[in-house]
Amino acid sequence: MELNDRIKSFWEGEAQVYSTSIQDELKGSQKSAWLKLIEDNAASGGAHEVLDTGCGPGFFPIILGERGYHVTGIDITENMISCARENAEAYGVNASFATMDCQSLSFRDNSFDLVVSRNITWTLNDPRKAYAEWYRVLKPGGRVLVFDACWYLHLFNEELHEQYLKNDERVKQKYGRPTHNHVDQAEENALSKLLFMSDKKRPVWDMEQMLSIGFKKVFAEADITDRVWDDFAREAYALSPQFLVGGEK
C-alpha cells in the first residue's frame, strides 16, 4: 500500500473520535481562543475567502463560518468530510466541503485570502508539495496559518522519549487515558515513525520551506499552548507544545 493511501485509511477510522473531540472545544473557551488567534494573525486586509486544508470534522469552518467568513473545508478522508458537513449543519453554518488531498489542490491560482491548517502538516507524506500548493492558491497579500506540534519527535530522541513515557504514565494515572488516544493506536505508532515531519525541528523547518517557496514574509510563535489548550492538553502534550507558523504571499 502506498504511504498516502495508508495515511488516508488510518484517518478514515479516526473521524468519529475527532468529531466527538471538537464538540468539547466548540462548547468551551477554546472556541473563542482559536478564533482570536486566527484573526490576530490574518492579513490586515481581511479574509473573505478561507480554505481549511485538512479540516477534519469541521472545527475551523464552524468557528470562522459563524463569524461570517466563507470557508471551504477539504480533507482527504470521506468520513471526516461527512462529519464536518453534519457538524456544520448542526451549528447552522453554510460552509463548502470537498474530499481532496491538500497536497494536490484542484482550485485555481489566487483563490483564497487565507489558508488555515491545524494538526495536519505532520500527517502528510509530502509537506513541501502541500506548502507550494497552499502558496499557489493564495491571493497576493494573503496568508497561510499553520498550527501544529512536534508530536512524535520523541521517537527520534532517547532522552525526550524517556520524558514522554514518564509523562504519559502520569497522565494516565491522573486522567484515566493515555496522551494519544486513537482507535488504532498501533497503526498510529507505526505511521508516526514513517512520516516525513516526525523527526523535523519545527517551526524552523516550516519557515525555511516557506521562504524557499516564495513567501515574502514568514513568522512564527513557538508555543501557543496557554492561548488555546485546556488543562488536559497542557499536561499531556507538555513536551510537544503547539506552535503557529505563518507566511504571507
BELLIN-V325589 format. One record per residue. N is the residue number from 1. RES is the residue in one letter. PHI is phi in radians with two decimals (* if undefined). OMEGA is omega in radians with two decimals (999 if undefined). Layout:
# BELLIN-V325589
N;RES;PHI;OMEGA
N;RES;PHI;OMEGA
This chain:
# BELLIN-V325589
1;M;*;3.07
2;E;-1.05;-3.09
3;L;-1.03;-3.12
4;N;-1.10;3.09
5;D;-1.17;3.12
6;R;-1.16;3.09
7;I;-1.07;3.13
8;K;-1.04;-3.12
9;S;-1.04;3.14
10;F;-1.08;-3.06
11;W;-1.27;3.01
12;E;-1.02;-3.11
13;G;-1.40;-3.09
14;E;-1.79;-2.99
15;A;-1.01;-3.06
16;Q;-1.18;3.10
17;V;-1.05;-3.12
18;Y;-1.26;3.08
19;S;-1.12;3.08
20;T;-1.10;-3.11
21;S;-1.11;-3.10
22;I;-1.26;3.07
23;Q;-1.06;3.11
24;D;-1.14;3.13
25;E;-1.11;-3.11
26;L;-1.20;-3.14
27;K;-1.62;-3.05
28;G;-1.94;-3.08
29;S;-1.27;-3.13
30;Q;-1.10;-3.13
31;K;-1.02;-3.12
32;S;-1.24;-3.14
33;A;-1.15;3.12
34;W;-1.16;3.14
35;L;-1.06;3.14
36;K;-1.09;-3.13
37;L;-1.09;3.13
38;I;-1.15;-3.09
39;E;-1.17;3.10
40;D;-1.14;-3.05
41;N;-1.97;3.07
42;A;-1.28;3.14
43;A;-1.05;-3.06
44;S;-1.09;-3.13
45;G;-1.38;-3.13
46;G;1.67;-3.11
47;A;-2.46;-3.10
48;H;-1.37;3.14
49;E;-1.95;-3.06
50;V;-2.09;3.03
51;L;-1.97;3.04
52;D;-1.82;-3.09
53;T;-1.58;-3.03
54;G;1.32;-2.98
55;C;-1.25;-3.11
56;G;0.99;-3.10
57;P;-1.39;2.94
58;G;1.80;-3.09
59;F;-1.07;-3.14
60;F;-1.13;3.09
61;P;-0.99;-3.14
62;I;-1.26;-3.06
63;I;-1.22;3.10
64;L;-1.41;3.09
65;G;-1.12;3.09
66;E;-1.10;-3.12
67;R;-1.41;3.10
68;G;1.91;3.09
69;Y;-1.35;2.97
70;H;-1.61;-3.02
71;V;-1.96;2.98
72;T;-1.90;3.13
73;G;-1.88;3.10
74;I;-2.16;3.07
75;D;-2.70;-3.11
76;I;-1.30;-3.07
77;T;-1.79;3.14
78;E;-1.09;-3.11
79;N;-1.17;3.08
80;M;-1.11;-3.14
81;I;-1.12;3.09
82;S;-1.07;3.10
83;C;-1.12;-3.13
84;A;-1.08;3.12
85;R;-1.11;3.13
86;E;-1.11;-3.12
87;N;-1.18;3.12
88;A;-1.10;3.12
89;E;-1.11;3.14
90;A;-1.10;3.14
91;Y;-1.68;3.10
92;G;1.21;-3.10
93;V;-1.76;-3.14
94;N;-1.72;3.12
95;A;-1.90;3.08
96;S;-1.77;-3.13
97;F;-2.31;3.10
98;A;-2.66;3.02
99;T;-1.42;-3.03
100;M;-2.78;3.06
101;D;-1.39;-3.09
102;C;-1.23;3.06
103;Q;-1.59;-3.13
104;S;-2.63;-3.02
105;L;-1.50;3.11
106;S;-1.71;-3.12
107;F;-1.39;3.09
108;R;-1.26;3.04
109;D;-1.01;3.00
110;N;1.00;-3.08
111;S;-1.72;-2.97
112;F;-2.22;3.06
113;D;-1.41;-3.06
114;L;-2.58;3.01
115;V;-2.05;3.12
116;V;-2.11;-3.13
117;S;-2.71;3.12
118;R;-2.23;3.05
119;N;0.96;3.13
120;I;-2.02;-2.99
121;T;-1.04;-3.14
122;W;-1.18;-3.09
123;T;-1.55;-2.99
124;L;-1.48;3.09
125;N;-1.52;3.12
126;D;-2.51;-3.11
127;P;-1.12;3.08
128;R;-1.06;3.13
129;K;-1.13;3.12
130;A;-1.06;-3.14
131;Y;-1.07;3.11
132;A;-1.13;3.10
133;E;-1.18;-3.13
134;W;-1.16;3.06
135;Y;-1.10;-3.09
136;R;-1.04;-3.04
137;V;-1.49;3.07
138;L;-1.32;2.99
139;K;-1.30;3.04
140;P;-0.96;-3.08
141;G;1.55;3.11
142;G;-1.33;-3.09
143;R;-2.24;2.95
144;V;-1.96;3.10
145;L;-2.12;-3.11
146;V;-1.98;3.09
147;F;-2.01;-3.09
148;D;-2.82;3.12
149;A;-2.71;3.06
150;C;-1.49;-2.97
151;W;-1.01;-3.01
152;Y;-2.15;3.07
153;L;-1.08;-3.12
154;H;-1.11;3.12
155;L;-1.23;-3.07
156;F;-2.05;-3.13
157;N;-2.50;-3.02
158;E;-1.05;-3.13
159;E;-1.12;3.12
160;L;-1.14;-3.14
161;H;-1.17;3.09
162;E;-1.10;3.09
163;Q;-1.12;3.13
164;Y;-1.08;-3.11
165;L;-1.08;3.11
166;K;-1.14;-3.14
167;N;-1.18;3.13
168;D;-1.09;3.12
169;E;-1.14;3.12
170;R;-1.12;3.13
171;V;-1.11;3.12
172;K;-1.10;3.12
173;Q;-1.17;-3.05
174;K;-1.43;-3.01
175;Y;-1.91;3.13
176;G;1.32;3.09
177;R;-2.65;-3.13
178;P;-1.31;3.12
179;T;-1.00;3.09
180;H;-1.83;-3.00
181;N;-2.27;-3.08
182;H;-1.94;3.10
183;V;-1.09;3.13
184;D;-2.06;-3.06
185;Q;-1.17;3.14
186;A;-1.10;3.11
187;E;-1.20;3.07
188;E;-1.03;-3.14
189;N;-1.11;-3.13
190;A;-1.16;3.14
191;L;-1.11;-3.06
192;S;-1.07;3.11
193;K;-1.36;-3.09
194;L;-1.76;-2.99
195;L;-1.23;-3.04
196;F;-1.00;-3.00
197;M;-1.39;-2.94
198;S;-1.05;-3.11
199;D;-1.81;-3.11
200;K;-1.52;3.06
201;K;-1.57;-3.02
202;R;-2.03;0.21
203;P;-1.58;-3.14
204;V;-1.02;3.14
205;W;-1.00;-3.09
206;D;-1.11;-3.12
207;M;-1.11;3.11
208;E;-1.09;-3.14
209;Q;-1.15;3.13
210;M;-1.06;3.13
211;L;-1.11;-3.12
212;S;-1.19;3.13
213;I;-1.31;3.13
214;G;2.31;3.07
215;F;-1.02;-3.08
216;K;-1.42;3.14
217;K;-2.56;3.04
218;V;-2.25;-3.11
219;F;-2.69;-3.11
220;A;-2.69;2.96
221;E;-2.23;-2.94
222;A;-1.19;-3.08
223;D;-2.59;3.10
224;I;-1.88;-3.04
225;T;-0.88;-3.04
226;D;-1.20;-3.11
227;R;-1.47;-2.96
228;V;-2.30;-3.09
229;W;-1.76;3.04
230;D;-1.49;-3.05
231;D;-1.07;3.14
232;F;-1.05;-3.09
233;A;-1.08;-3.14
234;R;-1.06;-3.14
235;E;-1.38;-3.06
236;A;-1.17;-3.03
237;Y;-1.90;-3.09
238;A;-1.03;-3.12
239;L;-1.49;3.14
240;S;-2.40;-3.08
241;P;-1.06;3.09
242;Q;-1.21;3.11
243;F;-2.13;3.00
244;L;-2.08;2.98
245;V;-2.33;-3.06
246;G;-2.38;3.09
247;G;-2.54;3.12
248;E;-2.01;-3.09
249;K;-1.42;999
